[in-house]
Amino acid sequence: SLQNALPGKWTIDWGGMKWDTMLGSDGSYSAVFGKLKFVGSWTADNQGRFRITESARPDDPASWITYCVIIRSAEHPMRGCIESTKVEVQLTRK
């Protein structure tokens, strides 16, 4: 399942921006791009939806954003797009 395949270290390319990302088996999430660091959580379902809820300012309740990535290909590297914006996303195992 996607939920079992995702835990670990990844480079996630969000429309050309490559983030060093850690997906914990407990649902924890962290992503770093230069000096930016986001933390949060992630889930995946059996329909290929990979959701991330993240914030660079976790103490600010208004700063949290949730993205849903539709995974089109579970082969390595995984490919998909953000459901709302159709921005291309690629996950490469580190």
C-alpha positions in Angstrom: 0.0 0.0 0.0 1.0 3.6 -0.5 0.9 4.2 3.3 3.5 1.4 3.8 5.6 2.5 0.8 6.1 6.1 1.8 7.9 6.2 5.2 11.6 7.2 4.9 13.8 9.9 3.4 12.9 11.4 0.0 13.7 14.3 -2.2 10.3 15.7 -3.2 10.2 17.9 -6.2 7.3 20.3 -6.1 7.1 21.9 -9.5 10.9 22.3 -9.7 11.7 23.0 -6.0 13.4 20.0 -4.5 12.9 19.5 -0.7 14.7 17.1 1.5 11.8 15.3 3.2 11.4 12.8 6.0 8.1 10.8 6.2 7.9 9.0 9.5 6.2 5.7 9.9 4.2 7.4 12.7 2.8 10.0 10.3 5.3 12.7 11.2 6.7 14.9 8.4 9.5 17.4 7.9 10.9 19.1 4.8 13.9 21.4 4.3 14.7 23.7 1.4 17.7 25.9 2.1 16.9 27.7 5.4 13.2 26.9 5.2 11.9 24.1 7.4 8.4 22.8 7.5 7.0 20.2 10.0 3.7 18.4 10.2 2.0 15.2 9.4 1.1 13.0 6.4 -1.3 10.2 5.4 -2.0 8.2 2.3 -5.1 6.2 1.2 -5.8 3.3 -1.1 -6.9 5.6 -3.9 -3.4 7.1 -4.4 -4.0 10.2 -2.4 -1.0 11.4 -0.4 -1.9 14.3 2.0 0.6 16.5 3.8 -0.4 19.1 6.5 2.6 21.4 7.2 3.7 24.7 8.6 7.0 26.6 8.9 5.5 28.3 12.0 3.8 25.5 13.9 3.0 27.8 16.8 0.7 29.9 14.5 -2.6 28.0 14.0 -3.3 30.1 10.9 -0.1 29.0 9.2 -1.0 25.3 8.6 -1.7 24.2 5.0 -2.8 20.8 3.7 -1.9 19.5 0.2 -3.3 16.5 -1.5 -1.0 14.8 -4.1 -2.6 12.3 -6.5 0.0 9.6 -7.1 -0.3 8.5 -10.8 2.7 6.2 -10.7 3.9 4.3 -7.7 7.0 3.1 -9.6 10.3 4.8 -8.5 10.4 7.7 -8.7 6.8 8.2 -7.7 5.0 10.8 -9.8 1.8 12.7 -9.4 0.3 16.2 -9.1 -1.2 18.4 -6.4 -5.0 17.8 -6.6 -6.0 21.5 -6.5 -3.3 23.2 -8.6 -2.1 20.3 -10.8 1.5 21.2 -10.0 3.7 18.2 -10.9 5.3 16.3 -8.0 8.0 13.7 -8.0 9.2 11.7 -5.0 12.7 10.2 -5.3 14.0 7.9 -2.5 17.2 9.1 -0.8 
